Amino acid sequence: MQEKQKIAEQILHMASQRGADKSTCPSEIARMLFPDHWREHMSNVMEVAIGLYIEGKISITQQGKAVDVEKIKGPVRIKQPLD
């Protein structure tokens, strides 16, 4: 549980820090929190990101457009919620 809270805090911090016009890659979050084993944590990062998206706290995009989080395929970006 603490790991997911730590991930959520980092995602929200990065989204806030980057502002409305910039985004971050989920792997960047994983690399910051788990530098030696970041790939092992990618599924948790995405799970937490999807939860934050459902709560309306972030947006998840592909090629600059909102993505259906139930059908994610390929690389995504995390950013502040889209208006």
C-alpha positions in Angstrom: 0.0 0.0 0.0 2.8 2.4 0.8 4.4 1.8 -2.6 1.2 2.8 -4.4 0.8 5.9 -2.3 4.4 6.9 -3.1 3.8 6.3 -6.8 0.6 8.4 -6.6 2.4 11.2 -4.9 5.1 11.2 -7.5 2.7 11.2 -10.4 0.7 14.1 -9.0 3.9 16.0 -8.2 5.3 15.5 -11.7 2.0 16.5 -13.4 1.8 19.6 -11.2 5.5 20.5 -11.8 5.2 20.1 -15.5 2.1 22.2 -15.8 -0.7 22.0 -18.3 1.4 22.1 -21.5 3.9 19.3 -20.7 3.6 15.7 -19.8 5.7 12.9 -18.3 6.2 9.3 -19.3 5.2 6.6 -16.8 8.7 5.1 -17.1 10.1 8.4 -15.9 8.1 8.0 -12.7 9.2 4.4 -12.3 12.9 5.3 -12.9 12.8 8.1 -10.3 11.3 5.9 -7.6 12.9 2.5 -8.4 16.1 3.3 -10.4 17.6 -0.2 -10.2 14.4 -2.2 -10.9 12.1 0.3 -12.6 10.8 -2.1 -15.3 9.4 -4.4 -12.5 7.3 -1.5 -11.2 5.8 -0.3 -14.5 2.5 -2.2 -14.1 2.1 -0.6 -10.6 2.8 2.8 -12.0 0.2 2.3 -14.7 -2.3 0.9 -12.3 -1.9 3.9 -10.0 -2.0 6.3 -13.0 -5.3 4.8 -14.2 -6.7 5.1 -10.7 -5.8 8.8 -10.6 -7.2 9.3 -14.1 -10.6 7.7 -13.0 -10.6 10.1 -10.0 -10.1 13.0 -12.4 -6.7 14.0 -11.0 -4.6 13.4 -14.1 -5.0 12.9 -17.9 -3.5 10.0 -19.8 -2.8 10.7 -23.4 -1.3 9.2 -26.6 -0.1 11.4 -29.3 -1.5 14.4 -27.4 -5.1 13.0 -27.3 -7.0 11.5 -24.4 -6.9 7.7 -24.4 -9.5 5.1 -23.3 -7.7 3.7 -20.3 -9.4 0.3 -20.8 -7.8 0.0 -24.2 -4.3 1.3 -23.7 -1.8 0.0 -26.3 1.7 1.5 -26.7 3.3 4.4 -25.0 1.3 7.0 -23.0 1.9 10.3 -21.3 0.7 11.6 -18.0 -0.3 15.2 -17.5 -2.6 17.5 -15.6 -6.3 16.9 -16.3 -7.5 18.1 -19.7 -10.2 20.8 -19.5 
